[in-house]
Amino acid sequence: MAKTKILTVDDRRVDRILYMEYLGHDTYDFSELDDGEKVMEFLDNNHVDLILLDWQMPIVGGLDALKLIKANPKHANLPVIIITGLEEDRVLEQAFEYGGVDFLQKPVKKIELVSRVESALRLFRAQESLRKQKEQLEELNEIITVQKDELKASLKIKEELAELKRLELERELDDKKRKLMTMEVESSKLDKNIDHIVKEIQHNLKILKSENPESEVIKNLKKLEKNLNSLSHEEDNWSEFKKIFESTHPDFFGELLKTNPKLTALDLKHCAYIKMNIDNYELANILGVEMKSIQMTRYRLKKKLKIDSEMSLREYIHTV
């Protein structure tokens, strides 16, 4: 392990030797200067752990040297012990004011010098340790800040993607809802047209029967009536409706049928209308039926599904 390096700055050679003997060459590695004039040059080119600085020197005294040392950021934290033969309080005040860590008066006693040097070095090492920990904490804080910013950016992107996905799903649901409603409107129109044609056939049959009961046309009209009555797109319509609806609500019909397996396609359709938030007035217009018919259908549905009287059919459907 490398020895702690001490720089002694004193114009008296005998004092420098004395300090080295007191502190011990086995414990410390010493360097010497006889004036404060070359302190900064020496520090810029050599590693030093502590300075013993005489207050009174012929060219650059201890106070001026101390000011130079502490003014340089590179050496500002370096511990400096002031040594002087002066007993003035002002000297002590200035020594601490400009950054000295301790103060010794000549003649220096061995036990006092050893104690003060060890104390200053312990303090310096503790301060260096704290400084490094502070730097590490600041570095860690910078890393955390960067990671936090990256996380925020990532979350923002995820939120934007989620919003886009939500809007996309809403558009998809709207498209499917419009498609289903178009199917229902077209189906309703087709059924009404068929009913109208059947009624026209029946009316004309009555006229023909009264005028010419044996007419071949009567047989053909009856056959046409029968075919029209049997003509129904209801099954195909329900199959297509179910396929489109289940693409967004795959388990909906299955859950309802668990409650009542005897639910008809019309029952399931009405439940789907509620799931799509189609109100009674809108549905009555789409299907071309009276409001009373919709209300009766939903009243029967509530009974079939055994829904508690305190819960509405709409509330129940939205829990499925």
Phi, psi and omega in degrees: 000132182293144179286152174292135185260126179242131176257122178257123180243105183204138182283350180259115180300321183296323179292321180297317179298317181300315181296320180295321179292319179299316186277329174094125179291338178288335183265321187233157175253119189255148168229155185227143169224143182263005178197160180283357185298323186253016183298311185294320178298318180295315182295326180291340184244358183218149175276133179224138179261335182201148179239131168260114191241117177288145184280322185249112177222154191294322186259294176243111183285176184299320182296313180294320178296319179298318179300317180296318181297311185285340179282344181265115183305330182294328185242007188300330183270358182295127181288131181235123176257124181274135177236130182207155175268351180286147180246015182283140178296328182299324179297316179297317180298314180294322180301314180282327180299322183263012169110007175293142182267342179200174189212128178233144178252142176282149354290135183281134177266143185302309184298325180288319179296312180301315182296315182293320180295312180298319180296315180296320180292320177298317179297316180298315180296321178296318179294320178296321179296317178295320180297317179294320178297321178297316179298318179295320178295320179295320178295317178296320179297321177296318179297315180297319179297316179297314180296322179297316179296319179295320179295319178299315180298317180296317179296322179297317178298316179298319179296318179295319178295319179296320179294317177299318179296318179298314180296320178297317179294320178298317178297319180297317179296319179297318179298316181292324178296315179298320180296316180296318181293323177297318177300317182293320179297314180296320179295318179296318178298318181298315179299319180294320179296319179297315179301318180295317180295318179299317180295322178295318178298315181297320179296316180291328176298318179299318180295314181296320180298323181284332182267319184209082184302335184265007184297137177295335181296326180300316179299316180296320179293321179296320178296318178296319179299316180297316180296319180294321179295327180277346182284116180212131176263010187301317182294313178296319179299315180295319180299316180290319178301312181299318181298314181292315182296317183289348176292338177247337178230072190298331186256001189298304182296323180298318180294320179295319181291337174293325179288317178211101182295348184267009178296134181276171177300322178295320177300313182296323178298315181296324175295321178295321178302317180294318179300327180274007177063037174268118183282171185298319182296315180297317182293321179299321178292319181295315184275348180069037179239169178283154178302325182298324180295318179296317182296319180294318179300317183284332175296316179293324179298318181299322178291316181299325182271359177054049182276135178305142183298334181281346180253136178280161178299319180298315179300317181296311182304321183283357173267348183280000000 
